[in-house]
Amino acid sequence: MYALVHKNQVIMKQEFWNSRMFTVCLDEDLGIKRRILLAEEDDVPLAIDEDTRILKYYEFKPVYNEKTEWLDGPIYEFVQDTVVASFNKRPLELSIAKDNLKKLLPQARYAREVKRHSVELLSGTQSFMVDREVRSLLAQKLMTIGESTVNWKFEHGWEQLGKAEIESILGQIDRQVQDAYDWEYAKSVEIDNCQTLEEIDGVQIHSPIKRMFGR
């Protein structure tokens, strides 16, 4: 990585050498008319003027617990014509930790809601992915099917579905969807009841396990 430094202040940093971006930054941010060349990467540390240089940049981030901690920084240190950025671990405020964890719940709940489902039919167990579009299509079929049947493709083959089968599938799906929302509500209450960061760290948000409808 590289850093553009002016009067011992890091103006910009780049993961890879981009001479054009350095040229633009020098002009627009510092008023310095100096074109940086692609080949000048080999000349780093590169002096632009007495106050301005391009230096190698190194960043060190400690391992931290995102549920309960945040990184304070970067703190820059200039060591032998390089910039070294470091960060310090700080505890999150309890309210922020709670809010951060709650933001993860809708996505985790949705994953439970639309995961691969197994449904019990008269012919046996069939599996398929049930997202909201599929549920809407099944609901529409239920309204229009009457006494006829429809061909529906599952993971292990085709099934002929009548009104009773579609009603059964939708009922099983409805229970699974409600289970997902009940899970999200219970986790939200669990987070609200946490009094310490240690308790926040103990809240588990796992990926949904595979289960059978009706079990």
C-alpha positions in Angstrom: 0.0 0.0 0.0 1.0 3.6 -0.5 0.3 6.9 1.2 0.5 10.5 0.1 1.9 12.5 3.0 1.9 16.3 3.3 3.4 18.0 6.4 3.3 14.6 8.2 -0.4 14.2 7.5 -1.7 11.3 5.5 -3.8 12.9 2.7 -4.7 9.7 0.9 -3.8 6.0 0.8 -4.0 3.4 -2.0 -3.8 -0.3 -1.9 -2.1 -0.4 -5.3 0.0 2.1 -7.1 -2.3 4.5 -9.1 -0.2 7.3 -10.6 -3.3 9.1 -12.0 -5.0 9.2 -8.6 -1.9 10.6 -6.9 -1.7 13.3 -9.7 -5.3 14.3 -9.2 -5.0 14.4 -5.4 -1.9 16.5 -5.6 -3.6 19.0 -7.9 -7.1 19.2 -6.3 -6.3 18.7 -2.6 -2.8 20.4 -2.3 -2.6 22.6 -5.4 0.6 20.9 -6.5 1.0 20.6 -10.3 3.1 17.4 -10.5 2.4 14.5 -12.7 3.1 11.2 -11.1 4.4 8.5 -13.5 3.6 4.8 -13.5 7.3 4.0 -13.4 7.9 6.1 -10.3 6.5 3.3 -8.1 10.1 2.0 -8.1 11.3 5.4 -6.6 9.2 5.2 -3.4 9.9 6.9 -1.0 9.2 9.6 -3.6 9.7 13.2 -2.7 7.3 15.7 -4.3 8.6 18.8 -2.5 10.0 19.5 0.9 6.6 18.9 2.6 5.1 16.2 0.4 6.1 12.6 -0.2 4.7 9.3 -1.3 5.6 6.5 1.1 5.0 2.8 1.6 2.0 2.3 3.9 1.5 -0.5 6.3 -1.6 -1.1 8.4 -1.9 -3.4 11.4 -5.4 -4.2 12.8 -5.7 -6.4 15.9 -8.1 -9.2 16.0 -11.3 -8.0 17.8 -14.8 -9.0 18.6 -17.2 -7.1 16.3 -20.1 -7.8 18.6 -18.5 -6.0 21.6 -15.5 -4.0 20.3 -14.6 -1.4 17.8 -11.2 -0.2 16.4 -10.0 3.3 17.3 -7.7 4.7 14.6 -5.8 4.8 12.5 -2.9 6.2 14.5 0.0 7.0 12.2 3.6 6.6 12.9 6.4 7.5 10.5 9.2 4.8 10.6 12.1 4.9 8.3 10.3 6.5 5.3 7.2 4.4 5.8 3.8 5.1 7.3 2.7 2.6 9.9 -1.0 2.7 10.8 -2.2 1.0 14.0 -5.5 0.7 15.8 -6.6 0.2 19.4 -9.5 -2.0 20.5 -12.2 -0.2 22.5 -15.4 -1.6 24.0 -18.6 -0.6 22.3 -21.3 1.2 24.2 -23.9 -1.3 25.2 -26.7 0.4 23.3 -24.6 0.5 20.1 -23.7 -3.2 20.5 -27.4 -4.0 20.9 -28.3 -2.0 17.8 -25.5 -3.6 15.7 -26.7 -7.1 16.7 -30.3 -6.3 16.0 -29.4 -5.2 12.4 -28.3 -8.7 11.7 -31.6 -10.3 12.7 -33.8 -9.5 9.6 -31.3 -11.1 7.2 -30.9 -14.2 9.5 -34.7 -14.5 9.8 -35.1 -14.2 6.0 -32.6 -17.0 5.5 -34.7 -19.2 7.8 -37.8 -18.1 6.0 -36.7 -19.0 2.5 -34.3 -21.9 3.1 -34.9 -25.3 1.4 -38.0 -26.9 2.7 -39.3 -30.4 2.9 -43.0 -30.8 2.6 -45.1 -33.9 3.3 -47.4 -35.0 0.4 -49.4 -38.2 0.0 -46.7 -39.5 -2.3 -44.0 -38.8 0.2 -41.5 -36.1 1.1 -40.5 -33.5 -1.5 -37.9 -30.7 -1.1 -37.8 -27.3 -2.8 -36.7 -23.7 -2.2 -39.5 -21.5 -1.0 -39.0 -17.8 -1.5 -41.7 -15.2 -1.5 -42.3 -15.5 -5.2 -43.0 -19.2 -5.0 -45.3 -18.7 -2.0 -47.2 -16.0 -4.0 -47.5 -18.4 -7.1 -48.9 -21.2 -4.9 -51.4 -18.8 -3.3 -52.5 -17.7 -6.8 -52.9 -21.3 -7.9 -55.0 -22.1 -4.8 -57.4 -19.3 -5.8 -57.9 -20.5 -9.4 -57.3 -24.3 -9.4 -60.9 -25.4 -8.6 -61.2 -29.2 -9.1 -58.3 -29.5 -11.5 -54.6 -30.2 -10.8 -51.3 -28.6 -11.8 -47.9 -30.0 -12.4 -45.3 -28.7 -10.0 -41.6 -29.3 -10.1 -39.8 -30.3 -6.9 -36.2 -31.1 -6.2 -36.7 -34.8 -6.8 -39.2 -34.7 -9.6 -42.7 -33.6 -10.7 -45.9 -33.8 -8.7 -49.5 -33.3 -9.6 -51.0 -31.0 -7.1 -54.7 -30.5 -6.4 -56.3 -28.0 -4.2 -55.8 -30.1 -1.0 -52.1 -30.6 -1.7 -51.6 -26.8 -2.3 -53.5 -26.0 0.9 -51.3 -28.5 2.8 -48.1 -27.1 1.4 -49.1 -23.5 2.1 -50.0 -24.4 5.6 -46.7 -26.1 6.2 -44.9 -23.1 4.7 -46.9 -20.7 6.8 -45.8 -22.5 10.0 -42.2 -22.4 8.9 -42.4 -18.7 8.1 -44.0 -17.9 11.4 -41.3 -19.9 13.2 -38.8 -17.6 11.5 -40.5 -14.5 12.7 -41.0 -15.9 16.2 -37.3 -16.6 16.3 -36.5 -13.0 15.3 -38.8 -11.7 18.0 -37.3 -13.9 20.6 -33.7 -12.9 19.7 -34.7 -9.2 19.8 -36.1 -9.7 23.3 -32.9 -11.6 24.3 -30.8 -8.7 23.1 -32.9 -6.1 24.8 -32.5 -8.0 28.1 -28.7 -8.0 27.9 -27.2 -5.9 30.7 -23.5 -6.3 29.8 -21.3 -6.7 26.8 -20.5 -10.2 28.0 -24.1 -11.1 27.7 -24.2 -9.5 24.2 -21.3 -11.7 23.2 -23.3 -14.7 24.3 -26.2 -14.1 22.0 -26.0 -16.6 19.1 -27.4 -16.0 15.7 -26.9 -19.3 13.9 -27.7 -20.2 10.3 -31.0 -22.1 10.2 -30.7 -25.9 10.6 -32.5 -28.1 8.2 -35.8 -29.3 9.6 -39.0 -31.0 8.4 -42.3 -29.1 8.3 -44.7 -30.3 10.9 -42.0 -31.7 13.2 
